[in-house]
């Protein structure tokens, strides 16, 4: 595919975010709401119960994780009013999702007996082709995937079951519109629409154990806690949710994707027997710079000023550890169930790579599936939205250090 970049955007307000007058008015209204949006476990539980008329949150192992995350949020300097409202809303939704799932399981215990087919899992850092491959494969319709709206609100409120248009989609339309207004350049780094195929990292958040938490805010306390704990329970809760989603909206075999899986291959293999794993690879230096750009740019959603250099240095360490885990664990998934895809190879033959994944998963590429993927490629040319400029200097990083940090990964997968 030809690179058709239309523009190069320079982020000159990372540390001191600027907003349009219209968005600033909305932010002021949100700040006025902040005193009523407690980042407190008991208050959040009570509000979730009031909004669903349910009170069973399922197994309570999540409560310690929630407490650790809340403590980490309270440690963030310069957490502003709109950020408090945003965090409160997300935490509340995750609790409501737990209530709704527990209620659904009580009414339909047969959900737990559903057998999941071994999922196909794409594991790779952002900008290594994961999102493009995810959407390309999803376009074919062979696999069950998770649209953005369903990832955030997977289970309908009892009062909204059967309502059309689905209120969850309507709410997501509004959320996406707001996100694009507050962060107009974010879609250049990671396009998200209401129906865009999304990561199950949102479902893992319902277990309150997800790498998503680290991307939403700079929370060293949470990161250290997360890394010190086995993620098997969270992935088991993910599997339960996938069963429930199949029950609600059908599907035969899941196609999953998240960077988090790079360091969780043993857990994936344990929870999803027979899992098929597709690892994507690219020169880690520009990949890391791109991810740091996303993280520091989106930090404006919850704090100002943004400590760009501190966040960047932390994420270099984090991604270094993640890729080291991949190097350590990669051979746990046998060649019969896994493949490594280099970004340049994918760009040179996108349909060919898609067919390799189908072969690995023992799935057939029907003429209809091939046509759907071809149509997707025609409408999603690389760089069509523009591109964000990055550099080591922008984040206070040293290029020589970056290059040397990822030597073991580069030697294993890119030479």
LINGITA-V993494 format. One record per residue. PHI is phi in whole degrees, -180 to 180 (none if undefined). Layout:
PHI + PHI
This chain:
none + -77 + -74 + -117 + -54 + -94 + -161 + -117 + -99 + -104 + -85 + -105 + -131 + -62 + -76 + -124 + -60 + -115 + -132 + -68 + -56 + -66 + -70 + -62 + -63 + -64 + -63 + -66 + -65 + -65 + -60 + -69 + -83 + -55 + -59 + -96 + -118 + -65 + -93 + -135 + -60 + -66 + -64 + -67 + -63 + -63 + -69 + -62 + -65 + -64 + -84 + -119 + 61 + -128 + -138 + -105 + -91 + 83 + -51 + -92 + -63 + -70 + -64 + -64 + -64 + -61 + -62 + -64 + -67 + -62 + -61 + -66 + -64 + -68 + -86 + -75 + -70 + 62 + -70 + -93 + -56 + -59 + -66 + -61 + -63 + -62 + -64 + -58 + -64 + -70 + -61 + -63 + -64 + -63 + -67 + -63 + -62 + -65 + -60 + -68 + -66 + -59 + -65 + -62 + -67 + -66 + -79 + -137 + -62 + -66 + -57 + -67 + -89 + -64 + -96 + -81 + -68 + -55 + -72 + -99 + -118 + -95 + -125 + -177 + -71 + -55 + 74 + -103 + 101 + -64 + -65 + -64 + -65 + -58 + -70 + -62 + -66 + -65 + -60 + -71 + 82 + -70 + -106 + -81 + -127 + -119 + -68 + -55 + -61 + -74 + -68 + -83 + -125 + -69 + -123 + -71 + -64 + -54 + -76 + -112 + -63 + 84 + -73 + -127 + -67 + -60 + -59 + -66 + -69 + -63 + -65 + -69 + -55 + -68 + -65 + -65 + -61 + -66 + -61 + -68 + -75 + -75 + -125 + -63 + -98 + -64 + -67 + -69 + -93 + -158 + -70 + -139 + -128 + -55 + -101 + -61 + -64 + -121 + -85 + -75 + -58 + -67 + -70 + -63 + -63 + -68 + -91 + 55 + -151 + -156 + -63 + -53 + -60 + -72 + -81 + -79 + -162 + -82 + -130 + -55 + -60 + -66 + -55 + -66 + -64 + -58 + -68 + -87 + -121 + -65 + -92 + -56 + -59 + -66 + -70 + -66 + -68 + -60 + -59 + -63 + -66 + -63 + -62 + -64 + -69 + -63 + -61 + -78 + -132 + 78 + 122 + -109 + -151 + -83 + -112 + -115 + -162 + -171 + -60 + -54 + -67 + -56 + -104 + -127 + -60 + -62 + -69 + -56 + -66 + -75 + -84 + -120 + -55 + 83 + -53 + -104 + -118 + -115 + -100 + -104 + -137 + -158 + -45 + -69 + -65 + -64 + -64 + -63 + -62 + -66 + -67 + -61 + -61 + -62 + -67 + -72 + -69 + -76 + -62 + -62 + -68 + -135 + -152 + -162 + -71 + -103 + -77 + -56 + -65 + -65 + -65 + -62 + -61 + -64 + -75 + -61 + -62 + -64 + -72 + -60 + -66 + -65 + -70 + -64 + -64 + -64 + -58 + -68 + -105 + -54 + -76 + -68 + -97 + -66 + -59 + -70 + -126 + -154 + -152 + -109 + -117 + -81 + -56 + -63 + -66 + -64 + -65 + -77 + -154 + -65 + -66 + -63 + -66 + -59 + -68 + -63 + -66 + -58 + -61 + -60 + -85 + 59 + -115 + -98 + -88 + -75 + -56 + -67 + -66 + -64 + -65 + -65 + -68 + -64 + -63 + -61 + -61 + -64 + -99 + -135 + -72 + -60 + 79 + -65 + -93 + 107 + -149 + -95 + -78 + -132 + -161 + -61 + -64 + -59 + -113 + 69 + -106 + -106 + -61 + -65 + -65 + -59 + -62 + -75 + -63 + -110 + -61 + -64 + -67 + -61 + -64 + -75 + -115 + -125 + -121
